[in-house]
């Protein structure tokens, strides 16, 4: 498997470079999550970084190099909405208004 040295900007990982595995398309993942263990034994804190272009490519809009920027809010990335995908939450049912 191929990997690429990818820099991280912002947050606790600012200035560090990690070797990130590349996907089948030759790009690193769009979101990189780093679990940090809690010293008191509680649940780990998860640092979220999103992939952004590092240098512009030869053509407009293309990039061959990437970097990760820190997302302090840890937003969820957009999920594909396939017709056969299950919804995140079931819709609320309307209350029955008929008299018994």
BATIKOL-918003 format. One line per 2 residues: number of its first residue (from 1); their letters; for each residue x, y, z of N, C-alpha, C. Coordinates in pm, 1 decimal. Example, Ala and Ser with C-alpha at 12.3 -4.5 7.8 and 13.67 -1.06 7.14 Angstrom:
BATIKOL-918003
1 = AS = 1319.0/-569.0/780.0/1230.0/-450.0/780.0/1320.0/-330.0/780.0; 1285.0/-225.0/708.0/1367.0/-106.0/714.0/1290.0/3.0/787.0
***
This chain:
BATIKOL-918003
1 = XX = 84.3/-117.5/0.0/0.0/0.0/0.0/88.9/123.9/0.0; 44.2/225.4/-71.8/119.8/349.4/-78.7/81.2/440.9/36.1
3 = XX = 175.2/523.5/76.5/148.8/625.6/177.0/217.3/754.2/133.6; 175.9/865.0/194.4/230.0/995.4/160.5/253.6/1074.3/288.5
5 = XX = 366.5/1142.6/295.3/395.0/1229.3/408.8/304.1/1350.6/398.5; 212.8/1368.0/494.9/110.8/1472.2/489.6/122.0/1562.4/611.8
7 = XX = 134.2/1695.7/591.5/143.8/1787.8/704.8/7.4/1815.3/768.1; 9.0/1847.2/897.3/-111.0/1882.4/972.4/-96.7/2026.1/1018.7
9 = XX = -206.5/2104.9/1006.9/-205.3/2244.2/1049.1/-315.4/2268.2/1151.0; -281.4/2343.4/1255.3/-377.5/2378.8/1358.6/-395.1/2268.5/1461.1
11 = XX = -446.3/2307.0/1576.7/-474.1/2210.8/1682.7/-348.4/2151.1/1742.9; -362.0/2044.8/1817.5/-248.7/1981.8/1884.6/-144.5/1921.6/1790.1
13 = XX = -182.1/1889.9/1668.1/-89.0/1827.2/1572.8/-20.6/1929.5/1482.1; -31.5/2059.2/1512.1/21.7/2165.4/1426.9/170.5/2147.0/1402.1
15 = XX = 208.9/2148.1/1274.5/349.0/2137.0/1236.2/400.3/1995.2/1222.6; 323.1/1896.7/1258.4/367.9/1757.6/1246.8/336.7/1702.7/1108.2
17 = XX = 415.2/1606.4/1067.7/395.9/1539.6/939.3/383.5/1390.2/967.4; 272.9/1330.4/920.8/249.6/1187.7/939.9/241.7/1117.8/804.8
19 = XX = 279.2/992.6/803.6/265.8/910.7/684.3/122.3/858.1/681.5; 43.8/902.5/580.5/-97.9/868.1/570.4/-116.0/773.9/451.8
21 = XX = -188.4/664.6/474.9/-215.1/568.8/367.3/-304.2/631.9/261.0; -274.9/603.3/135.1/-353.4/654.7/24.1/-459.1/553.1/-15.3
23 = XX = -571.4/603.8/-64.4/-680.0/516.9/-107.7/-655.4/464.0/-248.2; -755.1/398.8/-302.4/-744.0/338.8/-434.6/-725.7/445.4/-543.0
25 = XX = -773.1/567.4/-518.2/-759.6/676.3/-615.5/-625.9/749.1/-603.0; -545.7/714.1/-502.7/-417.2/779.7/-482.1/-425.3/902.6/-394.0
27 = XX = -540.7/925.0/-329.7/-558.6/1039.1/-241.1/-570.7/991.7/-96.9; -527.1/1074.0/-1.3/-550.6/1039.7/139.1/-698.8/1057.7/172.9
29 = XX = -745.8/1003.3/285.1/-887.5/1017.4/320.6/-926.1/1163.5/340.7; -1054.4/1196.2/316.0/-1101.6/1334.2/330.7/-1102.4/1378.0/476.2
31 = XX = -1126.7/1285.8/566.6/-1128.3/1317.0/709.8/-1031.6/1223.0/780.4; -950.8/1280.3/869.8/-854.5/1200.6/946.0/-886.7/1220.1/1093.6
33 = XX = -919.0/1113.0/1162.9/-955.5/1118.6/1305.3/-843.4/1056.8/1388.2; -804.6/1128.7/1493.6/-697.1/1082.7/1581.0/-752.9/1068.8/1722.1
35 = XX = -768.5/945.8/1773.6/-815.4/929.4/1911.5/-701.0/956.5/2009.8; -729.1/1038.9/2111.1/-630.5/1071.0/2214.3/-683.8/1015.6/2345.7
37 = XX = -612.0/920.6/2408.6/-662.3/860.2/2532.5/-669.3/961.8/2646.7; -769.6/943.8/2733.0/-787.5/1029.4/2850.5/-696.1/978.1/2962.3
39 = XX = -616.4/1066.1/3026.1/-527.0/1020.4/3133.2/-600.8/959.8/3252.6; -726.2/1001.0/3275.9/-802.6/947.8/3389.5/-876.9/819.5/3353.8
41 = XX = -860.3/770.9/3232.2/-923.5/645.6/3192.9/-1062.7/662.6/3135.7; -1105.9/784.9/3110.4/-1238.0/810.1/3052.1/-1236.6/783.9/2902.5
43 = XX = -1343.2/823.2/2835.8/-1348.3/802.3/2690.5/-1244.5/889.5/2619.9; -1187.3/840.6/2511.0/-1084.3/917.9/2441.2/-1143.1/1039.9/2370.9
45 = XX = -1061.1/1144.4/2359.5/-1096.8/1262.4/2282.2/-1055.1/1236.4/2138.2; -1138.5/1274.1/2042.8/-1107.7/1250.5/1902.3/-1079.1/1384.3/1834.6
47 = XX = -957.8/1397.0/1779.6/-920.0/1515.2/1703.2/-960.0/1491.1/1558.5; -1026.3/1589.0/1496.3/-1074.4/1573.4/1359.1/-1000.7/1672.3/1269.4
49 = XX = -943.8/1620.3/1160.5/-875.0/1701.3/1059.9/-939.5/1672.6/924.8; -954.9/1780.3/842.9/-1012.3/1766.5/709.1/-905.1/1795.3/604.5
51 = XX = -909.3/1719.9/495.0/-812.8/1733.6/386.7/-843.8/1858.2/303.3; -739.4/1936.9/274.9/-750.6/2054.5/187.0/-630.6/2054.2/93.6
53 = XX = -639.5/2120.1/-23.7/-525.6/2123.8/-116.1/-407.8/2200.2/-56.1; -287.3/2147.9/-73.8/-165.8/2212.8/-24.5/-109.5/2307.9/-129.6
55 = XX = -94.5/2260.3/-251.4/-42.8/2342.6/-360.9/-134.0/2326.5/-480.7; -153.0/2431.6/-558.4/-238.3/2416.5/-676.1/-171.9/2328.1/-780.5
57 = XX = -254.0/2254.7/-853.9/-203.3/2165.7/-957.8/-169.2/2241.1/-1084.9; -129.6/2167.7/-1186.4/-93.3/2228.2/-1314.2/-215.5/2292.7/-1379.3
59 = XX = -331.8/2229.0/-1365.9/-454.8/2286.2/-1419.6/-537.8/2342.8/-1305.5; -623.7/2435.5/-1339.3/-707.0/2501.1/-1238.4/-795.4/2399.4/-1165.8
61 = XX = -796.5/2403.1/-1034.9/-882.9/2316.7/-956.0/-827.7/2179.5/-925.9; -711.9/2143.9/-980.3/-653.5/2013.2/-953.8/-539.2/2027.1/-854.6
63 = XX = -528.1/1932.0/-765.7/-421.0/1934.2/-667.0/-363.4/1794.4/-653.3; -231.8/1786.4/-650.8/-167.6/1657.0/-633.1/-113.3/1640.5/-491.9
65 = XX = -113.4/1746.8/-415.2/-65.1/1743.1/-277.7/-174.7/1789.9/-183.6; -177.0/1729.6/-65.6/-280.6/1760.9/31.7/-219.2/1792.5/166.5
67 = XX = -295.4/1858.0/252.0/-261.0/1878.6/391.5/-390.4/1865.2/470.4; -377.6/1851.7/600.4/-495.1/1841.1/686.8/-503.4/1964.1/774.6
69 = XX = -625.8/2021.7/784.9/-651.5/2135.3/872.6/-741.1/2090.1/985.9; -711.9/2142.0/1104.9/-783.2/2105.0/1226.9/-924.8/2160.1/1225.3
71 = XX = -1020.3/2079.8/1269.0/-1159.6/2121.0/1282.5/-1196.1/2109.5/1430.0; -1194.2/2221.6/1505.1/-1220.7/2212.9/1649.4/-1361.4/2165.3/1683.0
73 = XX = -1457.6/2186.2/1592.6/-1594.4/2142.9/1619.0/-1614.9/1995.7/1587.8; -1524.0/1935.6/1511.1/-1536.0/1793.9/1477.1/-1658.4/1764.5/1393.9
75 = XX = -1689.0/1852.0/1297.8/-1807.6/1834.1/1213.8/-1802.0/1701.5/1139.4; -1916.3/1647.1/1117.3/-1930.1/1524.3/1040.7/-1918.0/1559.0/892.3
77 = XX = -1850.3/1476.9/816.6/-1841.5/1501.0/673.1/-1972.7/1463.3/607.2; -1995.9/1516.7/489.9/-2118.8/1487.8/416.9/-2124.1/1340.4/381.9
79 = XX = -2236.9/1279.4/404.5/-2256.1/1138.1/377.0/-2331.6/1121.0/247.0; -2293.9/1022.8/167.8/-2366.1/996.0/44.5/-2508.5/953.4/75.9
81 = XX = -2600.4/1000.3/-5.1/-2740.7/969.6/16.5/-2789.0/879.6/-97.1; -2765.3/751.2/-82.8/-2811.2/655.5/-181.6/-2956.5/621.9/-154.1
83 = XX = -3033.9/588.3/-256.6/-3175.8/555.4/-234.9/-3195.2/436.8/-140.2; -3099.4/345.1/-134.5/-3114.4/226.9/-50.1/-3052.1/245.6/88.6
85 = XX = -2996.8/365.8/116.4/-2936.7/391.2/247.8/-3044.5/407.4/353.5; -3011.5/363.6/473.8/-3102.9/381.7/585.0/-3092.6/526.1/633.4
87 = XX = -3204.1/588.2/670.4/-3197.3/723.8/723.6/-3132.1/722.7/862.0; -3076.4/838.5/902.4/-3012.1/848.4/1033.7/-3111.9/829.6/1146.8
89 = XX = -3229.8/888.2/1131.9/-3331.5/877.1/1236.1/-3465.7/847.9/1170.4; -3549.0/775.1/1239.9/-3681.0/746.1/1185.1/-3769.7/868.5/1203.9
91 = XX = -3855.4/898.8/1107.5/-3943.1/1014.8/1121.8/-4043.6/992.8/1234.2; -4081.0/1102.6/1296.5/-4178.9/1095.6/1404.9/-4316.7/1070.2/1345.8
93 = XX = -4392.8/982.3/1409.7/-4528.0/953.8/1363.4/-4623.6/1063.5/1411.4; -4723.1/1089.2/1329.8/-4824.9/1185.0/1370.1/-4914.6/1118.3/1473.0
95 = XX = -4957.9/1193.9/1573.9/-5048.2/1133.6/1671.5/-5182.8/1102.7/1606.9; -5242.6/996.8/1654.5/-5373.0/955.8/1602.0/-5479.0/1053.7/1652.8
97 = XX = -5548.4/1121.2/1560.1/-5646.6/1222.7/1599.8/-5789.5/1171.1/1595.2; -5808.4/1045.4/1563.6/-5945.0/992.1/1556.6/-5997.9/967.6/1696.7
99 = XX = -6126.5/990.2/1715.2/-6189.0/964.5/1846.7/-6222.5/817.0/1857.2; -6197.2/761.9/1971.5/-6223.7/619.3/1991.7/-6359.5/595.5/2045.5
***
